[in-house]
């Protein structure tokens, strides 16, 4: 049996571009037959607008809001909700990176990861067992990076409001032997179920997700129920 997971999802509680709450997102994806969602809200300074004097713990509380509401909505539904993030390194470029495998505890103990560089974060990721997948690497304003700083590439991005040049991303991943991922880049209801990944086991924790991605035993879902 295969289990379908959304790998790239934003909530209205955290991502300024998101228009659907974490709770509603969990319900809608459950109705579509998904086994779970990976919540990848934006980890950038603007996510904490109006919180300039807040502590990092308070900012993490804000960042966790959409994820925790999704967890609450799914708790009796046999539906998995996994914490992740879409991280941008503010000193480098407009590139975005999907970070899989970290926990709330790690985030609370490692403030402002957006102030690091990709090279610095890659070392942290390798030391902690996280994975870095570059999101929509061939969308306008994105920059191609040295593949040695990546664990994978998002080759299918389902956001129809952007030209992510998915075929080029797939060709690039194949050229460099990088693992591939697929996600809806869900912000609005019309983005629902436009991507995802099929795994052979349920994903209950961030570490389960890393294990499944490293296994190579998965399929890419590119929308089209």
Short mmCIF file of the C-alpha atoms (twelve columns), coordinates in Angstrom:
data_MODEL
# 
_entry.id   MODEL 
# 
loop_
_atom_site.group_PDB 
_atom_site.id 
_atom_site.type_symbol 
_atom_site.label_atom_id 
_atom_site.label_alt_id 
_atom_site.label_comp_id 
_atom_site.label_asym_id 
_atom_site.label_seq_id 
_atom_site.Cartn_x 
_atom_site.Cartn_y 
_atom_site.Cartn_z 
_atom_site.pdbx_PDB_model_num 
ATOM 1   C CA . UNK A 1   0.000   0.000  0.000   1 
ATOM 2   C CA . UNK A 2   1.157   3.528  -0.759  1 
ATOM 3   C CA . UNK A 3   0.477   6.637  1.305   1 
ATOM 4   C CA . UNK A 4   0.193   10.066 -0.294  1 
ATOM 5   C CA . UNK A 5   1.680   13.103 1.467   1 
ATOM 6   C CA . UNK A 6   1.665   16.791 0.616   1 
ATOM 7   C CA . UNK A 7   5.278   17.962 0.829   1 
ATOM 8   C CA . UNK A 8   4.914   21.747 0.417   1 
ATOM 9   C CA . UNK A 9   2.087   23.503 2.262   1 
ATOM 10  C CA . UNK A 10  1.576   26.942 3.803   1 
ATOM 11  C CA . UNK A 11  -0.947  28.039 6.419   1 
ATOM 12  C CA . UNK A 12  -2.667  31.386 6.779   1 
ATOM 13  C CA . UNK A 13  -1.617  31.625 10.425  1 
ATOM 14  C CA . UNK A 14  2.078   31.948 9.560   1 
ATOM 15  C CA . UNK A 15  2.776   32.478 5.870   1 
ATOM 16  C CA . UNK A 16  1.577   35.886 4.725   1 
ATOM 17  C CA . UNK A 17  0.855   34.406 1.303   1 
ATOM 18  C CA . UNK A 18  -1.251  31.578 2.766   1 
ATOM 19  C CA . UNK A 19  -5.021  31.845 2.602   1 
ATOM 20  C CA . UNK A 20  -6.183  28.616 4.274   1 
ATOM 21  C CA . UNK A 21  -5.854  27.791 7.959   1 
ATOM 22  C CA . UNK A 22  -3.868  24.838 9.186   1 
ATOM 23  C CA . UNK A 23  -7.012  23.179 10.509  1 
ATOM 24  C CA . UNK A 24  -8.929  23.538 7.249   1 
ATOM 25  C CA . UNK A 25  -5.920  22.376 5.254   1 
ATOM 26  C CA . UNK A 26  -5.775  19.136 7.239   1 
ATOM 27  C CA . UNK A 27  -9.479  18.530 6.655   1 
ATOM 28  C CA . UNK A 28  -9.310  19.257 2.926   1 
ATOM 29  C CA . UNK A 29  -6.301  17.014 2.340   1 
ATOM 30  C CA . UNK A 30  -7.858  14.202 4.359   1 
ATOM 31  C CA . UNK A 31  -10.952 14.460 2.165   1 
ATOM 32  C CA . UNK A 32  -8.742  14.188 -0.922  1 
ATOM 33  C CA . UNK A 33  -7.338  10.885 0.268   1 
ATOM 34  C CA . UNK A 34  -3.936  12.039 1.476   1 
ATOM 35  C CA . UNK A 35  -2.377  10.267 4.454   1 
ATOM 36  C CA . UNK A 36  -0.854  13.497 5.731   1 
ATOM 37  C CA . UNK A 37  0.650   16.915 5.145   1 
ATOM 38  C CA . UNK A 38  4.133   18.311 5.650   1 
ATOM 39  C CA . UNK A 39  3.667   21.901 6.861   1 
ATOM 40  C CA . UNK A 40  6.357   24.116 5.319   1 
ATOM 41  C CA . UNK A 41  5.509   27.637 6.423   1 
ATOM 42  C CA . UNK A 42  7.960   30.373 5.458   1 
ATOM 43  C CA . UNK A 43  10.861  30.827 7.851   1 
ATOM 44  C CA . UNK A 44  11.831  34.416 7.066   1 
ATOM 45  C CA . UNK A 45  11.891  37.638 9.129   1 
ATOM 46  C CA . UNK A 46  8.612   38.863 7.640   1 
ATOM 47  C CA . UNK A 47  6.848   35.886 9.225   1 
ATOM 48  C CA . UNK A 48  7.401   37.730 12.515  1 
ATOM 49  C CA . UNK A 49  6.298   41.185 11.417  1 
ATOM 50  C CA . UNK A 50  5.190   43.218 14.438  1 
ATOM 51  C CA . UNK A 51  7.249   41.029 16.780  1 
ATOM 52  C CA . UNK A 52  10.530  42.930 16.626  1 
ATOM 53  C CA . UNK A 53  10.826  43.039 20.425  1 
ATOM 54  C CA . UNK A 54  9.610   39.489 20.997  1 
ATOM 55  C CA . UNK A 55  11.831  36.685 22.242  1 
ATOM 56  C CA . UNK A 56  12.783  33.851 19.920  1 
ATOM 57  C CA . UNK A 57  10.521  31.511 21.912  1 
ATOM 58  C CA . UNK A 58  7.603   33.852 21.253  1 
ATOM 59  C CA . UNK A 59  8.453   33.900 17.561  1 
ATOM 60  C CA . UNK A 60  8.566   30.117 17.484  1 
ATOM 61  C CA . UNK A 61  5.148   30.079 19.149  1 
ATOM 62  C CA . UNK A 62  3.902   32.148 16.210  1 
ATOM 63  C CA . UNK A 63  5.637   29.911 13.680  1 
ATOM 64  C CA . UNK A 64  4.018   26.811 15.202  1 
ATOM 65  C CA . UNK A 65  0.444   28.137 15.108  1 
ATOM 66  C CA . UNK A 66  -0.623  26.783 11.724  1 
ATOM 67  C CA . UNK A 67  1.075   23.449 12.266  1 
ATOM 68  C CA . UNK A 68  -0.450  22.964 15.722  1 
ATOM 69  C CA . UNK A 69  -3.948  23.828 14.507  1 
ATOM 70  C CA . UNK A 70  -3.535  21.247 11.764  1 
ATOM 71  C CA . UNK A 71  -2.399  18.686 14.355  1 
ATOM 72  C CA . UNK A 72  -5.428  19.445 16.512  1 
ATOM 73  C CA . UNK A 73  -7.816  19.088 13.568  1 
ATOM 74  C CA . UNK A 74  -6.259  15.757 12.582  1 
ATOM 75  C CA . UNK A 75  -5.808  14.141 15.999  1 
ATOM 76  C CA . UNK A 76  -8.765  11.733 15.715  1 
ATOM 77  C CA . UNK A 77  -8.580  11.252 11.952  1 
ATOM 78  C CA . UNK A 78  -5.577  8.930  11.414  1 
ATOM 79  C CA . UNK A 79  -3.977  11.757 9.478   1 
ATOM 80  C CA . UNK A 80  -0.330  12.749 9.838   1 
ATOM 81  C CA . UNK A 81  0.873   16.339 10.237  1 
ATOM 82  C CA . UNK A 82  4.633   16.883 10.144  1 
ATOM 83  C CA . UNK A 83  6.560   20.037 11.022  1 
ATOM 84  C CA . UNK A 84  8.926   21.404 8.372   1 
ATOM 85  C CA . UNK A 85  9.732   24.831 6.930   1 
ATOM 86  C CA . UNK A 86  10.555  26.741 3.776   1 
ATOM 87  C CA . UNK A 87  13.743  28.562 4.709   1 
ATOM 88  C CA . UNK A 88  15.424  31.482 2.959   1 
ATOM 89  C CA . UNK A 89  18.967  32.605 3.743   1 
ATOM 90  C CA . UNK A 90  18.490  36.347 3.737   1 
ATOM 91  C CA . UNK A 91  22.093  37.363 3.020   1 
ATOM 92  C CA . UNK A 92  22.390  35.252 -0.121  1 
ATOM 93  C CA . UNK A 93  19.504  35.268 -2.598  1 
ATOM 94  C CA . UNK A 94  15.760  34.806 -2.976  1 
ATOM 95  C CA . UNK A 95  16.166  31.033 -3.057  1 
ATOM 96  C CA . UNK A 96  13.873  28.955 -0.873  1 
ATOM 97  C CA . UNK A 97  14.727  25.601 0.665   1 
ATOM 98  C CA . UNK A 98  12.399  22.965 2.074   1 
ATOM 99  C CA . UNK A 99  13.913  21.689 5.322   1 
ATOM 100 C CA . UNK A 100 12.820  18.245 6.481   1 
ATOM 101 C CA . UNK A 101 13.687  16.425 9.690   1 
ATOM 102 C CA . UNK A 102 13.964  19.048 12.455  1 
ATOM 103 C CA . UNK A 103 11.840  19.221 15.593  1 
ATOM 104 C CA . UNK A 104 10.217  22.019 17.558  1 
ATOM 105 C CA . UNK A 105 12.851  21.542 20.258  1 
ATOM 106 C CA . UNK A 106 15.672  22.017 17.754  1 
ATOM 107 C CA . UNK A 107 14.050  25.157 16.371  1 
ATOM 108 C CA . UNK A 108 13.652  26.696 19.821  1 
ATOM 109 C CA . UNK A 109 17.328  26.060 20.532  1 
ATOM 110 C CA . UNK A 110 18.615  27.442 17.216  1 
ATOM 111 C CA . UNK A 111 17.365  31.012 16.700  1 
ATOM 112 C CA . UNK A 112 16.983  32.786 13.388  1 
ATOM 113 C CA . UNK A 113 18.237  30.136 10.949  1 
ATOM 114 C CA . UNK A 114 17.518  32.590 8.121   1 
ATOM 115 C CA . UNK A 115 20.605  34.554 9.209   1 
ATOM 116 C CA . UNK A 116 22.876  31.664 8.250   1 
ATOM 117 C CA . UNK A 117 24.217  30.827 4.797   1 
ATOM 118 C CA . UNK A 118 23.337  27.716 2.832   1 
ATOM 119 C CA . UNK A 119 26.855  26.394 3.380   1 
ATOM 120 C CA . UNK A 120 26.572  26.913 7.141   1 
ATOM 121 C CA . UNK A 121 23.149  25.304 7.309   1 
ATOM 122 C CA . UNK A 122 24.237  22.322 5.207   1 
ATOM 123 C CA . UNK A 123 26.804  21.486 7.896   1 
ATOM 124 C CA . UNK A 124 24.095  21.749 10.570  1 
ATOM 125 C CA . UNK A 125 21.731  19.619 8.501   1 
ATOM 126 C CA . UNK A 126 24.304  16.895 8.008   1 
ATOM 127 C CA . UNK A 127 25.188  16.876 11.708  1 
ATOM 128 C CA . UNK A 128 21.527  16.598 12.744  1 
ATOM 129 C CA . UNK A 129 20.118  14.359 10.032  1 
ATOM 130 C CA . UNK A 130 18.038  17.030 8.295   1 
ATOM 131 C CA . UNK A 131 17.458  17.224 4.546   1 
ATOM 132 C CA . UNK A 132 17.624  20.319 2.320   1 
ATOM 133 C CA . UNK A 133 15.557  20.307 -0.876  1 
ATOM 134 C CA . UNK A 134 15.701  23.431 -3.012  1 
ATOM 135 C CA . UNK A 135 12.158  24.583 -3.770  1 
ATOM 136 C CA . UNK A 136 11.210  25.579 -7.338  1 
ATOM 137 C CA . UNK A 137 14.878  26.161 -8.307  1 
ATOM 138 C CA . UNK A 138 14.153  27.452 -11.812 1 
ATOM 139 C CA . UNK A 139 11.391  29.922 -10.985 1 
ATOM 140 C CA . UNK A 140 12.111  33.584 -11.772 1 
ATOM 141 C CA . UNK A 141 14.587  35.199 -9.337  1 
ATOM 142 C CA . UNK A 142 15.940  31.832 -8.178  1 
ATOM 143 C CA . UNK A 143 19.650  31.009 -8.361  1 
ATOM 144 C CA . UNK A 144 21.142  27.636 -9.205  1 
ATOM 145 C CA . UNK A 145 23.405  26.478 -6.372  1 
ATOM 146 C CA . UNK A 146 26.188  23.940 -6.128  1 
ATOM 147 C CA . UNK A 147 24.452  20.550 -5.787  1 
ATOM 148 C CA . UNK A 148 26.849  19.558 -3.002  1 
ATOM 149 C CA . UNK A 149 24.883  21.847 -0.678  1 
ATOM 150 C CA . UNK A 150 21.586  20.078 -1.405  1 
ATOM 151 C CA . UNK A 151 20.058  16.743 -0.518  1 
ATOM 152 C CA . UNK A 152 17.427  17.040 -3.236  1 
ATOM 153 C CA . UNK A 153 15.393  19.241 -5.561  1 
ATOM 154 C CA . UNK A 154 11.677  19.941 -5.864  1 
ATOM 155 C CA . UNK A 155 11.122  18.958 -9.499  1 
ATOM 156 C CA . UNK A 156 7.341   19.375 -9.482  1 
ATOM 157 C CA . UNK A 157 5.861   22.519 -7.951  1 
ATOM 158 C CA . UNK A 158 2.099   22.684 -8.385  1 
ATOM 159 C CA . UNK A 159 1.624   26.441 -7.850  1 
ATOM 160 C CA . UNK A 160 -0.071  27.543 -11.082 1 
ATOM 161 C CA . UNK A 161 0.547   31.220 -10.309 1 
ATOM 162 C CA . UNK A 162 4.256   30.826 -11.050 1 
ATOM 163 C CA . UNK A 163 6.241   29.280 -13.866 1 
ATOM 164 C CA . UNK A 164 8.496   26.949 -11.918 1 
ATOM 165 C CA . UNK A 165 9.886   25.373 -15.111 1 
ATOM 166 C CA . UNK A 166 9.424   21.939 -13.645 1 
ATOM 167 C CA . UNK A 167 10.868  20.026 -16.635 1 
ATOM 168 C CA . UNK A 168 14.132  21.955 -16.301 1 
ATOM 169 C CA . UNK A 169 14.245  21.222 -12.566 1 
ATOM 170 C CA . UNK A 170 13.741  17.532 -13.269 1 
ATOM 171 C CA . UNK A 171 16.476  17.508 -15.913 1 
ATOM 172 C CA . UNK A 172 18.833  19.314 -13.522 1 
ATOM 173 C CA . UNK A 173 18.156  16.810 -10.749 1 
ATOM 174 C CA . UNK A 174 18.799  13.901 -13.100 1 
ATOM 175 C CA . UNK A 175 21.997  15.498 -14.414 1 
ATOM 176 C CA . UNK A 176 23.414  15.803 -10.910 1 
ATOM 177 C CA . UNK A 177 21.921  12.633 -9.446  1 
ATOM 178 C CA . UNK A 178 19.868  14.527 -6.875  1 
ATOM 179 C CA . UNK A 179 16.761  13.014 -5.262  1 
ATOM 180 C CA . UNK A 180 13.508  14.542 -6.479  1 
ATOM 181 C CA . UNK A 181 10.403  15.754 -4.670  1 
ATOM 182 C CA . UNK A 182 6.943   16.965 -5.613  1 
ATOM 183 C CA . UNK A 183 4.593   19.339 -3.800  1 
ATOM 184 C CA . UNK A 184 1.562   21.504 -4.449  1 
ATOM 185 C CA . UNK A 185 3.070   24.661 -2.936  1 
ATOM 186 C CA . UNK A 186 -0.355  25.005 -1.369  1 
ATOM 187 C CA . UNK A 187 -1.447  28.524 -0.452  1 
ATOM 188 C CA . UNK A 188 -5.041  28.686 -1.705  1 
ATOM 189 C CA . UNK A 189 -7.832  26.148 -1.954  1 
ATOM 190 C CA . UNK A 190 -7.311  25.970 -5.726  1 
ATOM 191 C CA . UNK A 191 -3.787  24.674 -5.061  1 
ATOM 192 C CA . UNK A 192 -5.211  21.637 -3.270  1 
ATOM 193 C CA . UNK A 193 -3.741  18.268 -4.275  1 
ATOM 194 C CA . UNK A 194 -1.598  19.504 -7.152  1 
ATOM 195 C CA . UNK A 195 1.421   17.523 -5.980  1 
ATOM 196 C CA . UNK A 196 2.800   15.191 -3.369  1 
ATOM 197 C CA . UNK A 197 4.788   12.032 -2.780  1 
ATOM 198 C CA . UNK A 198 3.768   8.396  -2.375  1 
ATOM 199 C CA . UNK A 199 5.524   6.396  0.342   1 
ATOM 200 C CA . UNK A 200 5.241   2.740  1.362   1 
ATOM 201 C CA . UNK A 201 5.082   3.514  5.074   1 
ATOM 202 C CA . UNK A 202 3.204   6.004  7.210   1 
ATOM 203 C CA . UNK A 203 5.122   9.083  8.306   1 
ATOM 204 C CA . UNK A 204 4.531   9.850  11.966  1 
ATOM 205 C CA . UNK A 205 7.568   12.016 12.778  1 
ATOM 206 C CA . UNK A 206 10.063  14.292 11.011  1 
ATOM 207 C CA . UNK A 207 12.607  11.486 11.364  1 
ATOM 208 C CA . UNK A 208 10.255  9.065  9.596   1 
ATOM 209 C CA . UNK A 209 10.092  11.510 6.702   1 
ATOM 210 C CA . UNK A 210 13.872  11.684 6.434   1 
ATOM 211 C CA . UNK A 211 14.089  7.891  6.539   1 
ATOM 212 C CA . UNK A 212 11.585  7.507  3.722   1 
ATOM 213 C CA . UNK A 213 13.224  10.161 1.552   1 
ATOM 214 C CA . UNK A 214 16.636  8.566  2.045   1 
ATOM 215 C CA . UNK A 215 15.250  5.126  1.181   1 
ATOM 216 C CA . UNK A 216 14.486  6.153  -2.386  1 
ATOM 217 C CA . UNK A 217 11.322  4.035  -2.242  1 
ATOM 218 C CA . UNK A 218 8.679   6.545  -3.240  1 
ATOM 219 C CA . UNK A 219 6.801   7.944  -6.183  1 
ATOM 220 C CA . UNK A 220 6.073   11.492 -7.281  1 
ATOM 221 C CA . UNK A 221 2.458   12.609 -7.570  1 
ATOM 222 C CA . UNK A 222 2.052   15.526 -9.952  1 
ATOM 223 C CA . UNK A 223 -1.655  16.197 -9.540  1 
ATOM 224 C CA . UNK A 224 -4.595  15.046 -11.602 1 
ATOM 225 C CA . UNK A 225 -7.058  13.038 -9.538  1 
# 
